[in-house]
Amino acid sequence: MVIAKIVIDNYDEAISKLTEAQRAVLTADTDKHIYSWAQNTHAVIKKQERGKYNFYFEKKYLDGYLKADFEKLRDFVQVVGES
């Protein structure tokens, strides 16, 4: 079992400049993206607070997550940029 911590840098600062409606959309998009990332490996994501998550998954998926990391990060930046 691997436990990883996902922390989105400057999340509070970024959402502080948004309207309440924009914050809701960004938060929902962020959660959706992170939860879908883990779906294929039956991982468990537990949201700790805004922009922070614990990520639990089997060790056999670790190499795949490490290789796909930059691709997923790029996808996430696109989601944030579109909001």
HELIX and SHEET records of a PDB file:
HELIX    1   1 TYR A   11  SER A   16  1                                   6    
HELIX    2   2 GLU A   20  GLN A   39  1                                  20    
HELIX    3   3 LYS A   59  TYR A   61  5                                   3    
HELIX    4   4 LEU A   62  GLU A   82  1                                  21    
SHEET    1   A 3 VAL A   2  VAL A   7  0                                        
SHEET    2   A 3 LYS A  52  PHE A  57 -1                                        
SHEET    3   A 3 VAL A  44  GLU A  49 -1                                        
END                                                                             
